Amino acid sequence: LSGCGLPSMFQKVVVVDCRAHLLGRLCATVAKELLNGQHVVLVRCEQVNITGSLIRNRYKYLRFLDKRHLTNPTRGPYHYRAPSKIVWRTIRGMVPHKSARGAAALERLKVFDGVPPPYDKTKKVVIPDAFRVTRLRPTRKFCVLGRLSAEVGWNYGGLVDKLEDKRRTRAAAYYQRKKALIALRKKAEAKADLKEVTPVLAAYGY
C-alpha cells in the first residue's frame, strides 16, 4: 500500500513494532497486507493506543463481557484479555475469516506481547499513517491497550514488563559493543597503508 509505511510487498516476513500506533488504523493496514499475501508479525501489542479515555474504554469492554451465549457460554463469543489477542481479534473482524481466502490470511499473522526471540534481533518497521502523534490531536484523550487489559483481567503485564527490561538491557549492551567495534575499525582503517592494495581491489571492482 502506498504511503502506509510498510516496505514493498512480499518480503518474506514483515515485523511491525506496534508501540504508539492507533489500534484501528494499525489493524486496517495489516489486514489489507495479509489479504494481499504478506506475512506479518506484530510485536509489543501491549503498547498499542486506543482513542478515548481509559475509563470510557473500560466500560465499553465490560459491556462487551456481558455478551455471551445464553445457555452455554463455552460456545462463544470469547472475550480475550491479552493485548495481543485483542489486536488479533480486531484484525479478524477486518478479514473475511470464514472464507478460505480470509482463513489463509489469518494464518499469515503472528501477534506477541513484548518482543520474544527471535524477533528481538530482527529489523522492525512502523506504520506512520497509524501513529497516534500524527493522527490524534494533542488535546484528545487516549489509553494504552496493556493498561486496559490489566483492568479487565489480564494478569501477565508485570511479567511482560520484566522480560522487556531484560531485553532492553541486552540490547543496550549489544549497541555499546557495536559502537566500540565500529570505532576500532575506523581507527584501523585510518592507520592502514592501502596504497599497494587499492589498485588490486579496484581491478576487481571493489
Solvent accessible surface area in square Angstrom, and as a share of the most:
residue,aa,sasa,rsa
1,L,87,0.43
2,S,121,0.78
3,G,60,0.57
4,C,7,0.04
5,G,36,0.34
6,L,18,0.09
7,P,52,0.33
8,S,86,0.55
9,M,62,0.27
10,F,132,0.55
11,Q,78,0.35
12,K,185,0.78
13,V,71,0.41
14,V,6,0.04
15,V,5,0.03
16,V,0,0.00
17,D,21,0.11
18,C,0,0.00
19,R,128,0.47
20,A,25,0.19
21,H,0,0.00
22,L,12,0.06
23,L,24,0.12
24,G,39,0.37
25,R,113,0.41
26,L,0,0.00
27,C,0,0.00
28,A,50,0.39
29,T,19,0.11
30,V,0,0.00
31,A,4,0.03
32,K,98,0.42
33,E,2,0.01
34,L,0,0.00
35,L,32,0.16
36,N,52,0.27
37,G,25,0.24
38,Q,2,0.01
39,H,87,0.39
40,V,0,0.00
41,V,5,0.03
42,L,0,0.00
43,V,0,0.00
44,R,45,0.17
45,C,0,0.00
46,E,11,0.05
47,Q,63,0.28
48,V,0,0.00
49,N,5,0.02
50,I,27,0.14
51,T,66,0.38
52,G,21,0.20
53,S,25,0.16
54,L,38,0.19
55,I,94,0.48
56,R,157,0.57
57,N,11,0.06
58,R,69,0.25
59,Y,116,0.44
60,K,102,0.43
61,Y,25,0.09
62,L,61,0.31
63,R,138,0.50
64,F,49,0.20
65,L,41,0.20
66,D,114,0.59
67,K,120,0.51
68,R,147,0.54
69,H,59,0.26
70,L,161,0.80
71,T,110,0.64
72,N,53,0.27
73,P,57,0.36
74,T,101,0.59
75,R,168,0.61
76,G,9,0.08
77,P,54,0.34
78,Y,120,0.46
79,H,33,0.15
80,Y,56,0.21
81,R,93,0.34
82,A,25,0.19
83,P,0,0.00
84,S,11,0.07
85,K,72,0.31
86,I,23,0.12
87,V,0,0.00
88,W,55,0.19
89,R,68,0.25
90,T,37,0.21
91,I,0,0.00
92,R,59,0.21
93,G,66,0.63
94,M,77,0.34
95,V,7,0.04
96,P,66,0.41
97,H,61,0.27
98,K,184,0.78
99,S,49,0.32
100,A,90,0.69
101,R,142,0.52
102,G,0,0.00
103,A,46,0.36
104,A,43,0.34
105,A,0,0.00
106,L,23,0.11
107,E,146,0.66
108,R,50,0.18
109,L,13,0.07
110,K,110,0.47
111,V,27,0.15
112,F,61,0.25
113,D,35,0.18
114,G,4,0.04
115,V,11,0.06
116,P,39,0.24
117,P,101,0.64
118,P,92,0.58
119,Y,31,0.12
120,D,34,0.18
121,K,187,0.79
122,T,52,0.30
123,K,171,0.73
124,K,60,0.26
125,V,31,0.18
126,V,61,0.35
127,I,0,0.00
128,P,59,0.37
129,D,56,0.29
130,A,1,0.00
131,F,48,0.20
132,R,54,0.20
133,V,108,0.62
134,T,87,0.50
135,R,117,0.43
136,L,33,0.16
137,R,168,0.61
138,P,137,0.86
139,T,123,0.72
140,R,136,0.50
141,K,145,0.62
142,F,80,0.33
143,C,7,0.04
144,V,50,0.29
145,L,0,0.00
146,G,11,0.10
147,R,138,0.50
148,L,7,0.03
149,S,0,0.00
150,A,57,0.44
151,E,64,0.29
152,V,11,0.06
153,G,41,0.40
154,W,22,0.08
155,N,127,0.65
156,Y,133,0.51
157,G,20,0.19
158,G,57,0.55
159,L,95,0.47
160,V,16,0.09
161,D,79,0.41
162,K,120,0.51
163,L,98,0.49
164,E,9,0.04
165,D,77,0.40
166,K,105,0.45
167,R,34,0.13
168,R,112,0.41
169,T,93,0.54
170,R,132,0.48
171,A,50,0.39
172,A,55,0.42
173,A,47,0.37
174,Y,125,0.47
175,Y,120,0.46
176,Q,105,0.47
177,R,141,0.51
178,K,93,0.40
179,K,92,0.39
180,A,55,0.43
181,L,119,0.59
182,I,78,0.39
183,A,60,0.47
184,L,110,0.55
185,R,166,0.61
186,K,134,0.57
187,K,117,0.50
188,A,61,0.47
189,E,95,0.43
190,A,89,0.69
191,K,156,0.66
192,A,51,0.39
193,D,110,0.57
194,L,91,0.45
195,K,165,0.70
196,E,152,0.68
197,V,68,0.39
198,T,74,0.43
199,P,83,0.52
200,V,85,0.49
201,L,81,0.40
202,A,62,0.48
203,A,85,0.66
204,Y,166,0.63
205,G,69,0.66
206,Y,194,0.74
